[in-house]
Amino acid sequence: MTTKPLPELPVTAVLPALGEALAQRNSAVLVAPPGAGKTTLVPLALLDAPWLGQGRIVLLEPRRLAARAAARRMAELLGEEPGGTVGYAMRMENRTSARTKILVVTEGVLSRMILDDPELPGVSAVIFDEFHERSLDGDFGLALALDVQGALRPDLRLLVMSATLDGARVAKLLAQAPVIESEGRAFPVEIRYDERPAGMAIEDAMARAVRAALAGEQGSVLAFLPGQREIERTAERLQGNVAADTDIVPLYGQLDNRAQDAAIKPAPAGRRKVVLATSIAETSITIDGVRVVVDSGLSRLPRYEPASGLTRLETVRVSRASADQRAGRAGRTQAGVAVRLWRAEQTASLPAFTPPEILEADLSGLLLDCAAFGVADPSSLSFLDPPPAPALNEARVLLRALHAIDEAGRLTEAGGAMRKLALPVRLAHMVAEAAKTGHALDAATLAVLLTERGLGGDSADLELRLIRFRGEKSPRANAARQLAERLARQALPSSSRGGSASALSDAQRDRRGGVAGSVAEPTPPRSAARLDPPLEGEGKSAGSLLIHAWPDRVARARGEHSRFVLANGSGAMVDAADPLANETWLVVADLQGKAQNARITAAAPVGEADIRAALADRIETKREASFDRERRAVRMRETARLGAITLSERMLPAPSGADADRAILDALREHGLSLLDWGKEAETLRQRLGWLHRGLGAPWPDVSDAALIEGLDDWLLPFLSGDASFAAIKPATLSSALMALVPHDLQRRVDALAPTHFDAPSGSHVPIRYDGEWPVLSIRVQELFGLDRHPTIANGAVPLTLELLSPAHRPIQTTRDLPGFWRGSWADVRTDMRGRYPKHVWPENPLLAAATSRAKPRGT
């Protein structure tokens, strides 16, 4: 089919081997370094393969910029424009026709094609380019394609291409597919290091390094920065501080197509260019004229936290593989220089590779697509790295909360409506819910605004951004509004076109950008004025729409200005000067930073009435008892909570009757048994019963705190009187309640086995303590004179621990053998005590003396 000769590039040498491998097998792996020409030459070389027949080759690229560039380069090599033999399709842009044989798409499109029709009609081959980037969509697309190939389409060819990848590991996943390796073509690149001084902002260090590169080197400069904010600040520092023949050009995912395409074009004759780019420029594209690379060593990646359910963009150090890819950009067309803004020794400590996205991403979209594919457990598919169980569990919880899947993991009707939309699951749910009330267009417009960053400006206030977006006239804004209209129509029950995607980081947004429907059919633009009902209704605020996407991120202002608490328990703040800081209620769509100190970067005000109406099933109303220690009474309050947020609270009249009894028990469960006035009698009874339980076991009751709290309904509730005051619960009531725990036939034995007092020989009625391991009798030693047997309880089975006291009630001896004490230690005690207490009797032989509780008579 190819009529023009293809250029000779390093990959040309292995094209015959690759063609033979795919003629004999249905899978292959091609490992080729950057600059080998694999992206453009391989698809074109396969156009003449006999197995292709009338089918298409679908080429997956990780980013929209790369997809457009690859399609245009291939079309140029054929002497055509995109849309002929070679076309491309992605979010908000479609250049295809009936003649298209090579279709270049972003990675998220393939999964939607398979989910719409698993047999992939009209597709003969799928090529996964730059697979080493290991995006979630790339991994999922390959897993689905392998499933289709194994079950429905054994003739479907799968080719995985990568620059830096363990080819053998991928080949094993592809049933031991052959691995073809190609040499690369790269010019020498000199690596230099220029460490960023401690405390210097990255944009200041980058601007300094770029100015030095412009002064000391020829050619254009490609500078890698972590994100749009750093790019804009660096551009500000360079403007007016470089030569007049130098253009400063940004390159990041939020730019419109025209600006992105302009960034990768060579500089006009006689001019130089400084391209300030994110990791979007690491692979897949060549920026002509660049021979100097300045690498900040930083990248911004999404990090999903299952505990909070939040995905945040974090600035992290690049991997060694990424650093090498970046440096290689300087040697694509001539010898170059790569300047790294760190110490040479730090390179060894960089991680070897960027972790696969599947290991750190929100998997709710993946799980929803799997359910649509009839796979309840994604781990049953063939992934290079299986999805982590904790993230899958969090995804299941979210999808069930959104009623997208049932308990068995099957797709529900609501889930089916969400999957039709090329949106993250939360936003898909928002649009589907809004469609039910005629506000699909409002919701779809907001969803596009959130997934296509940069539209409507960068204000944290989404209402303000919506107003600005509706007034924007740029081609990107027009395409975005047309996409919103298509999404709104797809949200209607009659729509049958499907899709799913999500967008978070610069890289994710590019990878997952796809048309909202069939990739083969361009959608004619429609204006909002021509929309038919029920797309339009009375306008809905952004906040009232966002509630359906992030009910867990409804936020209420704290006492401190500009600080909020979210329903999921996290804390967040907005800039104090931002008008959102004065709002009472927000719905937060995006945050950056740590969970308890995150900065709100996208939110919309919302009214409490909207919250209560939309989230009625999530609002928990409770009547709670609180203990007023001063009044020793239970007070009741009613609280309405949305997660960690208290919506309202009001005091209720004191309860009475059964409600009062229940409130008393609830207060005891919360605050403990110390709320009760036990009194000496009830406390002693509890100690006696506790000793009997410890010594004799069941059926003597366990009267420990834990046991009594657990059994409040059994022992205390029957003795309550319907009064909410603890003062009404007398010690005698507690004694009766405790005794009711003892089986009736044992109640008469309590006093016999564990008497309250000991009748001393002196005639005193001395209390026995049961608050320790053994019963204790504290008694003055004179009251036991004449007693030749040790005092016991429990029918003589348990000796009392005697704490013998002086006349001043101070301990002088502890014993469990009174006769032994009389015969042994008494002599020493007598000698000591006679000197201290001469008015008391201290006989030599206490067994012959009369017990007394008095001092000896005067004059004796």
SVG drawing of the C-alpha trace seen along z (x, -y; Angstrom):
<svg xmlns="http://www.w3.org/2000/svg" viewBox="-42 -43 72 68">
<polyline fill="none" stroke="black" stroke-width="0.4" points="0.0,0.0 2.9,-2.3 4.0,-4.2 6.7,-6.5 10.0,-5.0 10.4,-5.2 13.4,-6.9 16.3,-4.8 16.3,-4.8 17.8,-2.4 14.6,-0.5 14.6,0.2 17.1,3.0 14.7,5.0 11.5,4.4 11.8,7.7 12.3,9.7 9.3,7.9 7.2,8.6 8.1,12.3 7.4,12.5 3.9,11.1 3.3,13.3 4.0,16.4 2.7,15.3 -0.1,13.0 2.2,11.1 5.6,9.5 7.7,7.2 10.0,4.5 12.6,2.8 14.1,-0.2 15.8,-3.3 14.6,-6.8 15.4,-8.0 15.2,-4.6 12.1,-5.6 9.7,-2.9 6.7,-5.1 6.5,-6.2 8.1,-3.5 6.6,-0.3 2.9,-1.1 3.7,-2.1 5.8,1.0 2.9,3.2 0.5,1.7 1.6,4.3 1.3,7.3 -1.0,10.0 -2.7,10.6 -3.8,6.9 -6.5,7.5 -9.2,4.8 -8.5,4.1 -7.0,1.2 -3.8,0.8 -4.6,-1.0 -1.5,-2.8 -1.7,-3.8 0.3,-6.8 0.6,-7.9 -0.2,-11.6 -2.3,-13.7 0.7,-15.7 2.5,-12.5 -0.5,-11.1 -1.0,-14.2 2.7,-14.4 3.0,-10.7 0.0,-10.8 1.1,-14.0 4.6,-12.6 3.3,-9.3 0.9,-11.1 3.7,-13.4 5.8,-10.4 2.9,-9.1 2.5,-12.5 -0.9,-13.0 -2.7,-15.0 -3.9,-13.4 -7.4,-12.0 -6.5,-9.9 -4.5,-6.7 -3.3,-7.9 -5.8,-9.5 -6.0,-10.3 -8.8,-10.5 -8.8,-11.8 -10.7,-14.0 -12.1,-17.1 -10.3,-16.2 -11.0,-13.7 -9.2,-13.4 -10.3,-10.2 -12.2,-8.9 -13.3,-5.7 -9.9,-5.5 -8.0,-5.5 -5.9,-2.4 -3.6,-3.6 -5.6,-5.1 -3.5,-6.9 -5.3,-7.2 -4.5,-8.0 -4.3,-5.0 -7.7,-5.3 -9.5,-5.0 -8.6,-1.3 -10.4,-0.2 -13.5,-2.0 -13.4,-0.4 -13.1,3.0 -15.9,2.4 -18.2,1.1 -17.5,4.2 -15.1,6.8 -14.5,8.4 -12.9,5.1 -14.4,5.4 -12.3,3.8 -9.1,3.8 -6.3,6.2 -3.5,5.0 -3.0,2.9 0.4,1.4 1.3,0.2 3.9,-2.5 6.1,-3.8 4.8,-1.1 7.6,-1.7 5.7,-4.6 3.4,-2.0 0.3,-4.2 -2.9,-2.7 -4.7,-3.0 -1.8,-1.3 -1.7,1.6 -5.5,2.0 -5.7,1.8 -3.1,4.5 -4.9,6.7 -8.2,6.3 -6.6,6.9 -5.0,10.1 -8.3,11.3 -10.0,10.5 -7.1,12.2 -7.4,15.3 -11.2,15.7 -12.5,14.0 -9.8,12.9 -6.8,15.2 -6.0,13.4 -5.6,10.0 -2.0,8.9 -0.6,7.2 2.8,5.4 4.3,3.8 7.0,1.2 9.2,-0.4 12.5,-2.3 13.4,-1.2 11.7,2.0 12.3,5.5 11.3,7.1 11.5,10.6 9.0,9.9 6.5,8.4 7.1,11.3 6.2,13.8 2.9,11.9 2.3,12.2 2.7,16.1 6.4,16.0 6.2,13.7 9.4,13.1 11.5,10.1 13.1,8.0 15.7,5.4 16.7,2.4 19.7,0.2 19.1,-3.5 20.4,-6.6 21.6,-9.1 24.4,-11.7 26.8,-12.1 25.4,-14.0 27.7,-15.6 26.2,-15.4 27.0,-18.4 25.9,-19.0 24.9,-22.4 23.5,-21.8 20.6,-24.0 21.7,-25.9 19.7,-25.1 16.8,-27.4 16.8,-28.6 13.4,-28.2 13.4,-25.8 12.3,-28.6 15.2,-30.8 17.7,-28.0 16.2,-27.0 16.2,-30.6 19.9,-31.0 20.8,-27.7 18.9,-28.5 20.6,-31.9 24.0,-30.2 23.2,-27.6 22.1,-30.3 25.3,-32.2 27.6,-29.2 26.0,-26.9 24.5,-26.9 21.0,-25.8 17.7,-25.7 17.1,-24.7 14.6,-22.2 14.0,-22.7 12.1,-20.2 10.1,-21.5 7.5,-19.7 4.4,-21.6 2.6,-24.6 3.1,-26.9 6.9,-26.5 6.9,-26.9 5.1,-30.2 7.3,-31.5 10.4,-30.5 9.1,-32.2 8.5,-35.4 12.1,-35.4 13.5,-34.9 11.3,-37.4 13.5,-40.5 16.6,-38.7 17.5,-36.7 18.6,-37.8 16.0,-39.3 16.4,-36.4 15.2,-33.9 11.6,-32.8 10.3,-31.5 7.7,-28.7 5.8,-26.7 4.8,-23.1 2.3,-21.4 -0.9,-19.4 -3.3,-22.3 -2.2,-24.2 -4.5,-24.1 -3.4,-22.0 -2.1,-25.0 0.2,-26.1 1.5,-22.5 2.2,-22.0 4.0,-25.4 6.3,-24.3 7.6,-21.3 8.2,-23.0 11.8,-24.1 12.6,-27.7 12.4,-30.0 15.6,-30.7 17.9,-33.0 16.1,-32.5 16.5,-30.3 13.9,-28.7 13.6,-27.9 11.0,-25.2 9.8,-25.1 8.1,-21.7 6.7,-19.1 7.5,-15.4 5.1,-15.6 8.3,-16.1 10.3,-13.1 9.3,-10.6 7.5,-10.1 8.3,-13.5 11.4,-15.2 11.7,-19.0 13.9,-20.0 16.8,-22.3 17.2,-21.3 20.8,-20.5 20.7,-21.6 18.6,-20.1 18.3,-21.6 16.7,-19.1 15.2,-20.2 15.2,-16.6 11.6,-16.9 8.3,-15.6 4.7,-15.9 2.9,-12.5 -0.5,-11.5 -0.4,-9.7 -3.6,-8.0 -4.2,-7.6 -6.7,-4.8 -7.2,-5.9 -8.5,-9.3 -9.8,-8.5 -7.9,-11.4 -5.5,-11.6 -3.0,-14.3 -0.3,-15.6 3.1,-15.3 6.3,-16.8 8.9,-14.0 12.4,-13.3 12.6,-11.7 13.8,-8.2 17.1,-7.4 15.3,-6.1 13.4,-9.5 16.6,-11.5 18.3,-9.5 15.3,-10.0 15.4,-13.7 19.1,-13.9 18.6,-12.0 16.4,-14.8 19.6,-16.8 21.2,-14.2 18.3,-13.5 19.5,-15.5 23.1,-16.5 25.6,-16.3 24.3,-18.0 24.6,-18.9 22.4,-18.0 22.6,-20.1 21.2,-18.5 20.4,-20.7 21.7,-18.3 25.0,-16.8 26.4,-13.9 26.5,-11.7 22.8,-12.1 22.0,-10.3 22.8,-6.9 20.2,-7.4 17.4,-8.1 14.8,-5.3 15.6,-3.2 12.1,-3.6 9.0,-5.5 6.6,-3.2 3.8,-1.8 0.7,-3.9 -1.5,-0.9 0.4,-0.5 -0.4,-4.0 -3.6,-5.1 -7.3,-5.4 -8.7,-2.2 -12.4,-3.1 -12.5,-3.7 -10.6,-0.5 -13.0,1.4 -16.1,-0.1 -14.8,0.8 -14.0,4.3 -17.6,4.7 -18.8,3.5 -16.6,6.1 -18.1,8.8 -15.0,9.1 -15.8,8.6 -12.2,9.2 -9.6,7.3 -6.8,9.5 -8.2,12.3 -7.0,10.3 -3.4,10.5 -1.6,7.5 2.1,7.0 1.7,5.8 -1.6,6.9 -3.7,4.0 -3.1,3.7 -5.8,5.2 -6.2,2.1 -6.8,-0.2 -9.3,2.2 -11.1,2.4 -11.3,-1.4 -12.6,-1.5 -15.3,1.1 -16.4,-1.0 -16.7,-4.1 -18.5,-2.4 -21.0,-0.8 -21.6,-4.2 -22.3,-5.6 -24.6,-2.6 -22.5,-1.8 -21.9,1.9 -23.8,4.3 -22.5,6.4 -21.3,9.1 -19.4,6.5 -21.8,6.5 -22.6,3.4 -25.8,1.7 -28.1,-0.4 -26.5,-3.5 -23.1,-2.1 -24.0,-1.6 -25.1,-5.2 -21.8,-6.3 -19.7,-4.1 -21.2,-5.7 -19.4,-8.9 -15.7,-9.5 -15.2,-10.9 -13.7,-9.8 -16.3,-7.9 -17.2,-10.7 -17.8,-13.2 -19.6,-10.6 -22.0,-10.0 -22.4,-13.8 -23.4,-14.1 -25.7,-11.1 -27.5,-12.4 -27.9,-15.9 -29.4,-14.4 -32.3,-13.1 -33.3,-16.6 -32.6,-18.2 -29.2,-19.7 -26.9,-17.4 -25.3,-20.3 -24.5,-22.2 -22.9,-19.2 -21.1,-18.1 -19.6,-21.6 -18.4,-21.5 -16.9,-18.0 -15.0,-19.2 -13.8,-22.2 -12.3,-19.9 -10.8,-17.4 -9.3,-20.0 -7.3,-22.1 -6.6,-25.7 -10.0,-26.4 -11.6,-29.4 -8.4,-30.5 -6.8,-29.1 -9.0,-30.4 -9.9,-28.0 -13.5,-29.2 -15.1,-26.9 -18.2,-29.2 -15.9,-32.0 -14.0,-29.7 -17.3,-28.5 -18.3,-32.1 -15.0,-32.8 -15.0,-29.5 -18.5,-30.3 -17.1,-33.5 -13.8,-32.1 -13.6,-32.1 -10.4,-30.1 -10.5,-26.9 -9.8,-24.8 -12.7,-26.4 -15.1,-25.9 -14.0,-22.2 -14.5,-21.8 -18.0,-23.2 -18.8,-20.9 -17.5,-18.0 -19.7,-19.0 -22.7,-19.0 -21.8,-15.5 -21.4,-14.2 -24.7,-15.8 -26.5,-14.0 -24.8,-10.7 -26.0,-11.1 -29.6,-10.9 -31.3,-7.5 -31.7,-7.1 -28.0,-7.4 -26.1,-4.2 -22.6,-5.3 -20.1,-4.4 -16.8,-5.3 -14.8,-5.8 -11.7,-7.8 -10.2,-9.9 -7.9,-12.8 -5.6,-14.0 -2.1,-14.8 -0.5,-16.4 0.4,-12.9 -2.8,-11.2 -4.9,-13.9 -3.1,-13.4 -3.2,-9.6 -6.8,-9.4 -8.1,-12.1 -10.4,-10.4 -13.6,-11.2 -16.8,-10.6 -18.1,-7.9 -17.0,-6.0 -13.4,-6.9 -14.2,-6.5 -17.0,-9.1 -16.3,-12.8 -19.0,-14.6 -20.4,-17.7 -20.3,-20.8 -23.5,-22.0 -24.2,-25.2 -25.7,-25.5 -28.5,-27.6 -29.7,-24.7 -29.8,-22.1 -33.1,-20.4 -34.7,-19.6 -34.0,-18.0 -30.4,-19.1 -31.3,-22.6 -33.1,-23.7 -32.8,-26.4 -29.1,-26.8 -27.6,-24.8 -24.7,-26.1 -21.4,-24.3 -21.6,-23.4 -25.0,-21.8 -23.7,-19.7 -20.4,-18.8 -22.1,-17.3 -22.9,-14.3 -19.3,-13.8 -17.6,-14.4 -20.1,-14.0 -17.2,-13.1 -15.5,-16.4 -18.3,-18.7 -16.4,-21.1 -17.5,-23.4 -15.5,-26.4 -13.8,-26.0 -13.5,-28.7 -10.2,-29.8 -10.4,-32.0 -9.9,-30.2 -9.7,-26.7 -12.2,-23.9 -13.0,-20.4 -14.1,-17.9 -16.8,-15.3 -14.1,-12.6 -12.3,-14.0 -9.5,-15.7 -8.5,-19.3 -8.0,-21.9 -7.4,-25.6 -7.7,-28.2 -5.6,-31.3 -6.8,-33.9 -7.2,-36.5 -9.4,-34.1 -13.2,-35.0 -13.8,-31.3 -12.2,-31.9 -15.4,-33.7 -17.7,-30.9 -19.3,-28.6 -19.8,-25.6 -17.8,-24.4 -17.6,-21.3 -13.9,-20.6 -13.0,-19.1 -9.2,-19.3 -6.5,-19.6 -2.8,-19.7 -0.6,-18.7 -1.0,-16.5 -4.3,-15.3 -4.6,-17.6 -3.0,-20.7 -4.0,-20.4 -4.5,-23.5 -7.9,-23.8 -7.2,-24.4 -10.7,-23.9 -14.0,-24.2 -17.4,-25.8 -19.7,-27.3 -22.8,-25.4 -25.8,-26.0 -26.7,-23.9 -30.2,-23.4 -28.6,-21.9 -26.4,-19.6 -29.4,-18.4 -31.5,-17.8 -28.9,-16.0 -27.3,-13.9 -30.3,-13.1 -29.4,-9.4 -25.9,-10.2 -26.9,-12.5 -27.0,-10.7 -29.3,-12.1 -28.6,-10.9 -30.0,-11.6 -27.1,-11.5 -27.0,-11.6 -24.4,-13.7 -23.6,-13.7 -23.9,-17.0 -21.5,-16.4 -22.6,-19.4 -26.2,-18.3 -25.4,-14.6 -28.1,-14.3 -28.4,-13.1 -29.1,-15.7 -30.1,-14.9 -29.1,-16.6 -29.9,-15.9 -27.1,-16.1 -27.2,-15.8 -23.8,-14.8 -22.4,-14.4 -19.4,-12.3 -17.0,-14.3 -19.1,-17.5 -21.8,-18.5 -24.6,-20.1 -26.7,-21.0 -27.1,-20.4 -29.8,-21.2 -30.6,-20.4 -33.7,-18.4 -35.9,-18.2 -34.7,-15.8 -35.9,-12.3 -38.3,-10.4 -39.6,-6.9 -37.9,-4.3 -36.0,-7.0 -34.5,-8.2 -33.5,-4.7 -31.9,-4.2 -30.1,-7.5 -28.7,-6.6 -27.4,-3.3 -25.8,-5.1 -24.1,-7.6 -22.7,-4.8 -21.4,-3.1 -19.7,-6.2 -18.3,-7.5 -18.1,-4.5 -19.6,-3.2 -18.0,-6.1 -21.1,-8.1 -23.0,-6.0 -23.1,-6.8 -22.3,-3.4 -22.1,-4.2 -20.2,-2.0 -22.7,0.8 -23.1,1.3 -19.4,1.0 -18.6,3.6 -21.2,5.9 -19.6,5.6 -16.2,6.3 -17.5,9.4 -19.2,10.7 -16.1,10.0 -14.0,12.0 -16.4,14.9 -16.3,14.9 -12.5,14.9 -12.3,17.6 -15.2,19.9 -16.1,18.9 -19.5,19.4 -22.3,19.2 -21.0,16.4 -21.4,13.3 -18.5,11.3 -18.9,7.8 -15.9,6.2 -16.4,2.9 -16.3,4.5 -18.8,7.2 -21.2,4.8 -21.1,2.3 -21.8,5.1 -24.7,6.4 -26.4,3.1 -29.6,4.2 -29.7,7.3 -28.8,6.1 -29.4,2.3 -32.2,1.5 -34.9,3.4 -34.2,1.3 -34.3,-2.1 -37.3,-4.4 -37.5,-6.4 -35.6,-9.4 -32.8,-11.0 -30.9,-12.0 -28.2,-9.8 -29.2,-11.2 -32.3,-9.1 -30.2,-5.9 -29.6,-5.2 -26.9,-3.0 -29.6,-0.6 -30.9,-0.3 -27.5,0.7 -27.1,3.2 -30.4,4.8 -29.5,4.7 -26.1,6.5 -27.8,9.1 -30.2,9.9 -27.2,11.1 -26.7,13.9 -28.7,17.0 -31.5,17.2 -30.3,20.4 -26.9,18.8 -28.1,15.4 -28.4,16.8 -24.8,18.1 -23.2,14.7 -23.0,13.7 -21.8,17.1 -19.1,17.4 -18.1,13.7 -19.3,12.0 -19.1,8.3 -17.6,8.3 -15.6,10.4 -16.7,10.7 -13.5,10.2 -12.9,11.7 -13.0,8.2 -16.7,7.9 -15.9,5.5 -17.7,6.0 -14.8,5.3 -15.4,4.9 -13.6,7.3 -12.2,5.7 -12.5,7.5 -10.8,5.0 -7.6,7.1 -6.7,10.6 -7.5,11.9 -9.9,10.7 -8.2,8.4 -9.1,7.9 -7.5,4.7 -7.7,4.9 -5.9,3.7 -3.7,6.6 -5.2,6.3 -8.6,7.3 -7.3,10.8 -5.7,11.7 -6.7,15.2 -7.4,16.3 -5.4,19.4 -6.9,20.1 -6.4,18.0 -9.7,16.2 -11.2,17.6 -14.2,17.2 -16.0,19.4 -16.7,22.1 -13.2,22.1 -11.6,22.6 -10.1,19.2 -7.8,17.6 -8.2,13.8 -5.1,11.7 -4.6,10.1 -3.4,6.5 -2.5,6.1 -2.6,2.5 -1.1,0.5 -3.4,-1.4 -3.0,-4.3 -4.3,-2.1 -0.9,-1.9 0.1,1.4 2.7,3.3 2.5,6.8 0.7,8.7 0.1,12.4 -2.0,15.4 -0.8,17.4 -1.9,15.8 -0.8,18.7 2.7,18.6 2.8,14.8 2.0,15.2 4.8,17.7 7.3,15.9 7.3,12.2 5.1,11.1 8.0,10.8 9.8,8.2 6.5,6.4 5.7,6.3 9.1,4.8 8.7,2.1 5.1,1.3 5.5,1.1 7.8,-1.8 5.5,-3.6 2.1,-2.9 2.7,-2.3 -1.0,-2.8 -2.0,0.3 -1.7,4.0 1.3,5.9 1.3,9.3 4.1,11.8 1.7,14.5 -1.2,13.0 -3.0,16.4 -3.6,16.1 -4.7,12.4 -8.2,11.1 -9.0,9.4 -9.8,5.7 -10.5,2.7 -9.5,0.2 -6.3,-1.0 -5.5,0.5 -7.4,-1.2 -5.7,-4.1 -3.4,-3.2 -2.7,0.3"/>
</svg>
